[in-house]
Amino acid sequence: MTTLIDRIGKTDKEDAAPVRGAARHPEKRHRPDSPVLRKPDWIRVKAPTSQGYAETRAIVKEHKLATVCEEAGCPNIGECWTKKHATFMILGEICTRACAFCNVRTGLPEGLDADEPRRVGEAVARMGLAHVVITSVDRDDLPDGGAQHFVETIQAIRAAAPATSIEILTPDFLRKPGALETVIDAAPDVFNHNIETVPRLYLSIRPGARYYHSLRLLEQVKARDPKQFTKSGLMVGLGETRDEVMQVMDDMRSAGIDFITIGQYLQPTPKHAPVARFVDPEEFAGYAAIARAKGFLMVAASPLTRSSYHADADFAQLRAARAQSLAAA
């Protein structure tokens, strides 16, 4: 069942903070706090201070755009923005889902910003991106879940920056007939949709979604357009077992997914799902080796791995891996 939350206050674009005392996660307000574990040394990052970071932030603000880097509190924002790599978040800044792991605001969103695709295209061109990742909030309130807005954004990027490859990270378009096909037919270079966690934890971690629906979505992308790369991500440290992670890998390969990312879950606030444990780098290396053995074209697995982390370099490797695979066939 999809969770919809009452409307919260509008956003002050200057500091990306809710105004008028609006709660960022009103649905979590009455939940008991869970202790936020101290991060181990291998997961810590420095606060961003570089000139490149400041320049990227200025471009984002000038074009009045949202980024998942900021909204989700990504630990890699300093490194990525220093290189002028930002993941733009379209369809507004308020999500209609209430996932237990996510720090994006929840509530009932405002109407669509029809000019947003143009501004995204201009920002991509201004930043000179070779590869861009476009994601979004869930928009269960829209008849197509925001599918046409994705298409318009892809078209605007191609008009403004035709040499830029495009990766999209979409919601699941649950109960939105025809929406998925609309986005597939816009022909992004990479179609990403995150599985997020193992099936057993869906009810507590991702209650508005369905595990097998997400798998089927990615299978349908590959069936409709085999040229598109498919990609999906998994968080660990939420209480999953090693065997469950192995099963998710097998399910992904059965769905024809090309690229898997595996990263450490980090608890945004005491009201979010707690971290069950911090997975050490050696265990991530083990997961990466197993995933490669299972046949994924591309694997990224480390404590700081996120869906769009190093996406530009990974896309180049992904294309090279496909070319090598076809040559060997």
C-alpha positions in Angstrom: 0.0 0.0 0.0 1.4 3.4 -1.0 1.8 5.9 1.8 0.7 9.5 1.3 1.5 12.2 3.8 -0.2 15.5 4.5 1.3 18.5 2.7 4.3 20.1 4.5 5.6 23.6 4.2 7.2 24.9 1.0 11.0 25.0 0.6 13.3 27.9 1.0 15.6 27.4 -2.0 18.4 29.5 -0.5 19.2 27.1 2.3 17.2 24.0 1.1 15.5 23.8 4.5 11.8 23.6 5.2 10.2 26.8 6.3 7.5 27.7 8.8 8.6 24.9 11.1 7.4 22.1 8.8 8.5 18.6 9.7 10.8 16.9 7.1 9.4 13.5 8.0 6.0 14.0 9.7 5.2 10.3 9.4 8.2 9.4 11.6 7.5 12.0 14.3 6.0 9.7 16.8 8.5 6.8 16.3 10.8 6.0 19.1 14.4 7.1 18.5 17.0 4.5 17.5 20.7 5.1 18.5 22.8 6.4 15.6 26.0 4.3 15.7 29.4 5.9 15.5 30.8 5.5 12.0 34.0 3.5 11.6 37.0 5.2 10.1 36.5 3.7 6.7 33.1 5.4 6.3 34.0 9.0 7.4 34.4 11.8 4.9 35.6 15.4 5.2 33.2 18.4 5.0 33.2 19.9 1.4 35.2 23.1 1.1 36.7 23.1 -2.4 36.3 25.8 -5.1 34.8 23.1 -7.4 32.2 22.3 -4.8 31.2 26.0 -4.5 31.0 26.4 -8.2 28.7 23.3 -8.6 26.5 24.6 -5.8 26.3 27.9 -7.4 25.1 26.4 -10.8 22.5 24.2 -9.0 21.1 27.2 -7.2 21.2 29.5 -10.2 19.1 27.1 -12.1 16.8 26.5 -9.1 17.3 22.7 -9.2 17.2 20.0 -6.6 19.9 17.3 -6.2 19.7 14.0 -4.4 23.2 14.7 -3.3 21.8 17.4 -0.9 18.3 16.0 -0.3 19.5 12.5 0.7 22.6 13.7 2.6 25.0 11.8 0.4 28.4 11.3 2.0 30.2 11.7 -1.3 28.9 15.2 -2.1 32.2 16.9 -1.5 34.2 14.6 -3.8 31.6 14.5 -6.6 30.7 18.3 -6.6 34.4 19.1 -6.6 34.5 17.3 -10.0 31.3 19.1 -11.0 29.3 15.8 -10.9 25.8 16.3 -9.5 22.8 14.0 -9.6 19.7 16.1 -10.4 16.4 15.3 -8.7 13.4 16.1 -10.7 9.6 16.1 -10.0 10.0 18.3 -6.9 11.6 17.8 -3.6 8.7 16.1 -1.7 8.2 12.3 -2.0 4.9 10.5 -1.6 6.5 7.5 -0.2 7.8 7.1 3.4 10.7 4.7 3.2 12.4 4.0 6.5 15.9 4.6 5.1 15.5 7.8 3.0 16.1 11.4 4.1 14.2 13.0 1.2 11.2 15.0 2.5 7.9 13.2 2.6 4.5 14.7 2.0 2.0 15.7 -0.7 4.0 17.5 -3.4 3.2 20.7 -5.3 2.3 20.7 -9.0 5.0 19.9 -11.6 7.4 22.6 -12.7 7.0 22.6 -16.5 10.2 24.6 -16.9 12.4 22.2 -14.9 13.5 20.0 -17.8 14.9 23.1 -19.7 16.8 24.2 -16.6 18.3 20.8 -16.1 19.4 20.7 -19.7 21.0 24.1 -19.3 22.8 23.1 -16.1 24.2 19.9 -17.7 25.6 22.0 -20.6 27.0 24.6 -18.2 28.8 22.0 -16.1 30.1 20.3 -19.2 29.1 16.8 -18.1 30.1 13.8 -20.2 27.6 11.7 -18.2 24.6 12.8 -16.1 22.4 11.0 -13.7 18.7 12.1 -13.3 16.7 10.8 -10.5 13.4 11.8 -8.8 11.1 11.5 -5.9 8.2 9.1 -6.1 5.1 10.9 -7.4 2.2 8.5 -6.7 -0.1 11.5 -6.9 0.5 11.8 -10.7 -1.4 9.6 -13.2 1.8 8.6 -14.9 4.1 8.8 -11.8 6.1 11.6 -13.6 7.0 9.5 -16.6 6.4 12.2 -19.2 8.5 14.6 -17.1 11.4 12.2 -17.3 11.0 12.1 -21.1 11.0 15.9 -21.3 14.1 16.1 -19.2 15.9 13.5 -21.3 14.9 15.5 -24.5 16.0 18.8 -22.9 19.4 17.4 -22.0 19.9 16.0 -25.5 19.0 19.4 -27.0 21.3 21.3 -24.8 24.2 18.8 -24.4 23.9 16.2 -27.2 27.3 14.6 -26.4 26.2 13.8 -22.8 25.2 10.3 -22.0 22.1 10.0 -19.8 21.5 7.7 -16.9 18.1 7.8 -15.1 17.3 6.4 -11.7 13.5 6.1 -11.6 10.8 5.3 -9.1 8.9 2.0 -9.6 5.8 3.5 -11.4 3.7 1.1 -9.3 0.1 1.0 -10.6 0.9 3.5 -13.4 0.0 1.6 -16.7 2.1 2.6 -19.7 4.4 4.9 -17.6 7.4 2.5 -17.8 7.1 2.1 -21.5 7.0 5.9 -22.0 10.3 6.3 -20.3 12.0 3.3 -21.9 11.1 4.7 -25.3 12.9 7.9 -24.5 16.1 5.7 -24.8 18.3 6.7 -21.9 21.7 5.2 -22.0 21.3 3.6 -18.6 18.1 2.7 -16.9 18.6 2.4 -13.1 16.0 1.4 -10.5 17.2 0.4 -7.1 16.0 -2.8 -5.4 17.4 -1.3 -2.2 17.1 -4.3 0.2 16.3 -8.0 0.5 12.7 -9.2 0.2 12.3 -10.0 3.9 13.0 -6.4 4.9 10.6 -4.7 2.4 7.7 -4.3 4.8 9.8 -2.4 7.3 12.3 -0.6 5.0 10.5 0.0 1.8 6.8 -0.5 2.6 5.3 1.4 -0.4 7.2 -0.8 -2.9 7.1 -4.4 -4.0 10.3 -6.4 -4.5 9.2 -8.5 -7.5 7.6 -5.5 -9.1 11.0 -3.7 -9.1 12.7 -6.8 -10.5 10.0 -7.1 -13.2 10.4 -3.4 -14.1 14.1 -3.9 -14.9 13.4 -7.1 -16.8 10.8 -5.2 -18.9 13.4 -2.5 -19.7 15.8 -5.1 -21.1 13.0 -6.9 -23.0 11.7 -3.7 -24.7 15.1 -2.2 -25.5 18.1 -4.6 -25.2 20.5 -1.8 -26.0 19.8 0.0 -22.8 22.0 -0.8 -19.9 20.1 -1.8 -16.7 21.4 -1.1 -13.3 20.2 -1.6 -9.7 21.5 -1.0 -6.2 21.4 -2.7 -2.8 22.1 -1.4 0.7 23.7 -3.6 3.3 23.9 -3.2 7.0 20.1 -3.2 7.6 20.0 -6.7 9.0 20.1 -8.8 5.9 22.0 -12.1 5.8 24.8 -13.0 3.3 22.5 -15.7 1.8 19.8 -13.1 1.2 22.3 -10.9 -0.6 23.3 -13.8 -2.8 19.7 -14.5 -3.6 19.1 -10.9 -4.7 22.2 -11.1 -6.9 20.7 -14.2 -8.6 17.3 -12.6 -9.0 19.0 -9.5 -10.6 20.9 -11.7 -13.0 17.7 -13.6 -13.9 16.2 -10.2 -14.8 19.1 -9.4 -17.0 20.5 -6.6 -14.9 23.9 -5.4 -16.2 25.3 -3.4 -13.3 25.0 -3.9 -9.6 26.0 -1.4 -6.9 26.3 -2.3 -3.2 26.8 0.2 -0.5 26.6 0.7 3.3 23.3 2.0 4.7 23.8 5.1 6.8 21.0 6.2 9.2 20.0 9.8 8.5 18.3 10.5 11.8 17.3 8.7 15.0 13.8 8.3 13.6 15.0 6.3 10.6 15.8 2.6 10.5 18.8 1.8 12.6 22.1 0.5 11.2 22.3 -3.1 12.2 26.0 -3.2 11.5 28.8 -1.6 9.5 30.0 -4.0 6.8 33.8 -3.8 6.5 35.7 -3.2 3.2 36.9 -6.8 3.0 33.3 -8.1 3.0 32.4 -5.6 0.3 35.3 -6.9 -1.8 33.9 -10.4 -1.3 30.5 -9.3 -2.5 32.1 -7.7 -5.5 34.0 -10.8 -6.5 30.9 -13.0 -6.2 28.8 -10.5 -8.3 31.4 -10.6 -11.0 31.4 -14.4 -10.9 27.7 -14.3 -11.3 28.0 -12.5 -14.6 27.3 -8.8 -14.0 29.0 -6.6 -16.6 29.8 -4.0 -14.0 30.1 -4.2 -10.2 30.6 -1.3 -7.7 30.7 -2.4 -4.1 32.3 -0.5 -1.2 31.1 1.3 2.0 30.7 4.6 0.2 29.2 3.3 -3.0 26.0 5.0 -4.0 23.9 4.7 -7.2 25.5 7.6 -9.0 29.0 7.5 -7.4 31.6 7.6 -10.1 28.8 7.0 -12.6 30.7 8.7 -15.5 33.7 6.4 -15.2 31.5 3.4 -14.5 29.5 4.1 -17.7 32.7 4.1 -19.8 33.7 0.7 -18.2 30.2 -0.6 -18.7 30.4 0.1 -22.4 33.8 -1.5 -22.7 32.7 -4.6 -20.8 29.8 -5.0 -23.2 32.0 -4.6 -26.2 34.4 -7.2 -24.8 31.6 -9.6 -24.1 30.2 -9.3 -27.6 33.6 -9.8 -29.1 34.1 -13.0 -27.1 30.7 -14.4 -28.0 
